[in-house]
Amino acid sequence: MTIAVIPAYNEVTRIGAVVRDAQKFVDTVIVVDDGSGDGTAEAALKAGAHVVRHAENCGPGAATMTGIEAARRMGAEIVVTLDADEQHDPKDIPAMTGSLTAGNADVVFANRFGGGNTIPFVRRIFNAIGNMVTLFATGMWVSDSQCGYKAFGPKAMRELQLKMSGFEFCTEIVREAAHHRWRIVQVPVKVIYSEYTLAKGQSFANGMRTAFKILLRSFLR
């Protein structure tokens, strides 16, 4: 069984379309409503998703782990995670899961920078910084380490345990891959940037706080 996990926070206007598009490529969609103050959960339910709710906003890392745990209970063999704001194209799900179903990988990382996308310069800078911090903290190079579009096979599904609740969870996944010696594949994907998705991204200050948390955690291991 392949399940899509979509962490969502205040995405009432977009979550329905993301769920409906993802359903074309997976068996089940789980939306984790991360303490939204709008009708995100109701819109996801109306679109046909299985919804798990956080009573308060816990962060994307916590929401992702909640979704993965729910997928485990439902018997998922493969889980693909994607954003709720329409930045990620569900049409890329088959490419993300192909190496897993073929048994050639344990985790697949999307690469927004390898698919001919037009990406704002500031995003490229943020990504380069995130990749370097991730390399320093984990010893593993991933071309787009901070992208939330990922897919996990059976081995990774059994072993993955996220403890970081914020955006730093992306680096934590790379560290899990290095620690458990997962076979990784990186797949070019389409990214859809708009004023809305750019506004929801991390600010420079938040990015620096995330980097500090990652480095602090690496020293405290």
C-alpha positions as CSV (number, residue, x, y, z in Angstrom):
1,M,0.0,0.0,0.0
2,T,1.3,3.5,-0.9
3,I,0.1,6.4,1.2
4,A,0.6,10.1,0.7
5,V,1.1,12.1,3.9
6,I,0.4,15.9,3.7
7,P,1.1,18.1,6.7
8,A,-1.2,21.1,6.5
9,Y,-1.5,24.4,8.4
10,N,-4.2,26.9,7.4
11,E,-4.5,25.6,3.8
12,V,-8.3,25.6,3.4
13,T,-8.1,27.1,-0.1
14,R,-5.6,24.6,-1.5
15,I,-5.7,21.3,0.4
16,G,-8.7,19.9,-1.5
17,A,-7.0,20.2,-4.8
18,V,-3.8,18.7,-3.5
19,V,-5.7,15.7,-2.0
20,R,-7.7,15.1,-5.2
21,D,-4.6,15.2,-7.4
22,A,-2.5,12.9,-5.0
23,Q,-5.3,10.4,-4.9
24,K,-4.7,9.6,-8.5
25,F,-1.3,8.1,-7.7
26,V,-1.6,6.5,-4.2
27,D,-4.0,4.2,-2.4
28,T,-4.8,6.6,0.5
29,V,-4.1,10.2,1.4
30,I,-3.5,11.2,5.0
31,V,-3.7,14.9,5.9
32,V,-2.3,16.0,9.2
33,D,-4.1,19.2,10.2
34,D,-1.4,20.9,12.3
35,G,-3.6,23.0,14.5
36,S,-5.2,25.1,11.7
37,G,-7.5,27.9,12.6
38,D,-9.5,27.7,9.3
39,G,-11.4,24.8,7.6
40,T,-8.4,22.8,6.5
41,A,-9.5,19.6,8.1
42,E,-13.0,19.9,6.8
43,A,-11.8,20.6,3.2
44,A,-9.5,17.6,3.4
45,L,-12.2,15.4,4.6
46,K,-14.5,16.6,1.8
47,A,-11.9,15.8,-0.7
48,G,-11.6,12.2,0.6
49,A,-8.6,12.3,2.8
50,H,-8.1,10.5,6.1
51,V,-7.5,13.4,8.5
52,V,-5.5,13.4,11.7
53,R,-5.6,16.6,13.8
54,H,-3.2,18.3,16.2
55,A,-4.9,20.3,18.8
56,E,-2.3,23.1,18.4
57,N,0.3,24.0,15.8
58,C,3.3,21.7,16.5
59,G,5.4,22.3,13.4
60,P,6.0,20.5,10.1
61,G,8.4,17.9,11.5
62,A,5.9,16.9,14.2
63,A,3.1,16.8,11.6
64,T,5.1,14.7,9.2
65,M,5.9,12.1,11.9
66,T,2.3,12.0,13.0
67,G,1.3,11.3,9.4
68,I,4.0,8.6,9.0
69,E,2.9,6.9,12.3
70,A,-0.7,6.9,11.0
71,A,0.4,5.4,7.7
72,R,2.3,2.7,9.6
73,R,-0.9,1.8,11.5
74,M,-2.8,1.6,8.2
75,G,-0.2,-0.9,6.8
76,A,1.7,1.4,4.4
77,E,4.7,-0.1,2.6
78,I,5.6,3.2,0.9
79,V,4.9,6.7,2.1
80,V,5.4,9.9,0.1
81,T,5.3,13.3,1.8
82,L,4.4,16.5,0.0
83,D,3.4,20.0,0.8
84,A,-0.2,21.2,1.1
85,D,0.3,24.5,-0.7
86,E,0.4,23.2,-4.3
87,Q,4.1,23.8,-4.6
88,H,4.7,20.1,-5.3
89,D,3.2,18.5,-8.3
90,P,1.5,15.1,-7.4
91,K,2.2,14.0,-11.0
92,D,5.7,13.4,-9.8
93,I,4.6,10.8,-7.3
94,P,5.2,7.8,-9.7
95,A,8.8,9.0,-10.3
96,M,9.3,9.5,-6.5
97,T,8.1,5.9,-5.7
98,G,9.4,4.0,-8.7
99,S,12.8,3.2,-7.2
100,L,11.1,2.0,-4.0
101,T,8.7,-0.3,-5.7
102,A,11.6,-1.7,-7.8
103,G,13.5,-2.4,-4.6
104,N,16.4,-0.1,-5.6
105,A,16.2,2.5,-2.8
106,D,15.0,3.0,0.8
107,V,14.4,6.7,0.6
108,V,13.9,9.1,-2.3
109,F,14.7,12.8,-2.1
110,A,13.1,15.2,-4.6
111,N,15.4,17.7,-6.3
112,R,13.7,20.9,-7.4
113,F,17.0,22.1,-8.8
114,G,17.4,19.3,-11.3
115,G,14.2,19.6,-13.3
116,G,14.6,22.8,-15.3
117,N,12.6,24.8,-12.8
118,T,12.8,28.6,-12.6
119,I,13.7,29.1,-8.9
120,P,14.2,32.6,-7.3
121,F,17.8,33.4,-6.5
122,V,17.1,33.8,-2.7
123,R,15.7,30.3,-2.7
124,R,18.8,29.0,-4.3
125,I,20.9,30.7,-1.6
126,F,18.8,29.3,1.2
127,N,19.0,25.8,-0.3
128,A,22.8,26.0,-0.7
129,I,23.1,27.1,3.0
130,G,20.7,24.3,4.1
131,N,22.7,21.7,2.1
132,M,26.0,22.8,3.6
133,V,24.6,22.7,7.1
134,T,23.1,19.3,6.4
135,L,26.4,18.0,5.1
136,F,28.2,19.3,8.2
137,A,25.7,17.7,10.5
138,T,25.2,14.4,8.8
139,G,28.2,13.8,6.5
140,M,25.9,13.2,3.6
141,W,25.3,15.4,0.6
142,V,21.8,15.8,-0.7
143,S,21.2,18.2,-3.6
144,D,17.8,19.5,-2.2
145,S,18.0,18.5,1.5
146,Q,15.3,21.0,2.6
147,C,12.5,19.9,0.2
148,G,9.5,18.3,1.9
149,Y,8.8,16.1,-1.1
150,K,10.2,12.7,-0.1
151,A,9.3,9.0,-0.3
152,F,10.1,6.2,2.1
153,G,10.3,2.5,1.4
154,P,9.6,-0.4,3.8
155,K,13.0,-0.3,5.6
156,A,12.9,3.5,6.1
157,M,9.3,3.2,7.2
158,R,10.3,0.8,9.9
159,E,13.3,2.7,11.2
160,L,12.4,6.4,10.8
161,Q,11.9,8.3,14.0
162,L,11.8,12.1,13.9
163,K,12.4,14.1,17.1
164,M,12.7,17.6,15.7
165,S,9.3,19.4,15.2
166,G,10.3,22.3,13.0
167,F,11.8,22.7,9.5
168,E,15.0,21.1,10.7
169,F,13.3,17.7,10.4
170,C,14.4,17.7,6.8
171,T,18.1,17.5,7.9
172,E,17.1,15.0,10.5
173,I,15.8,12.7,7.8
174,V,19.2,12.9,6.0
175,R,20.9,12.0,9.3
176,E,18.6,9.0,9.7
177,A,19.5,7.9,6.2
178,A,23.2,8.1,7.0
179,H,22.8,6.4,10.4
180,H,20.7,3.5,9.1
181,R,22.7,3.3,5.8
182,W,19.6,3.7,3.7
183,R,20.0,3.5,-0.1
184,I,19.1,6.9,-1.4
185,V,17.9,8.1,-4.8
186,Q,17.4,11.7,-5.9
187,V,14.7,12.5,-8.4
188,P,14.2,15.8,-10.4
189,V,10.7,17.2,-9.8
190,K,8.6,20.1,-10.9
191,V,8.1,23.0,-8.4
192,I,5.3,25.5,-8.7
193,Y,6.3,28.9,-7.2
194,S,3.7,31.6,-6.7
195,E,3.4,34.7,-4.5
196,Y,1.5,32.5,-2.0
197,T,4.1,29.8,-1.8
198,L,7.0,32.2,-1.6
199,A,5.3,34.1,1.2
200,K,4.8,30.9,3.2
201,G,8.5,29.9,2.9
202,Q,11.1,30.4,5.7
203,S,12.4,33.9,6.3
204,F,16.1,34.4,6.6
205,A,15.8,34.7,10.4
206,N,13.8,31.5,10.6
207,G,16.3,29.8,8.4
208,M,19.2,30.8,10.6
209,R,17.4,29.6,13.7
210,T,16.7,26.3,11.9
211,A,20.4,26.0,11.0
212,F,21.4,26.8,14.6
213,K,19.1,24.0,16.0
214,I,20.5,21.5,13.5
215,L,24.1,22.3,14.4
216,L,23.3,22.3,18.1
217,R,21.6,18.9,17.8
218,S,24.6,17.5,15.9
219,F,27.0,18.5,18.7
220,L,24.7,17.1,21.4
221,R,24.3,13.6,19.9
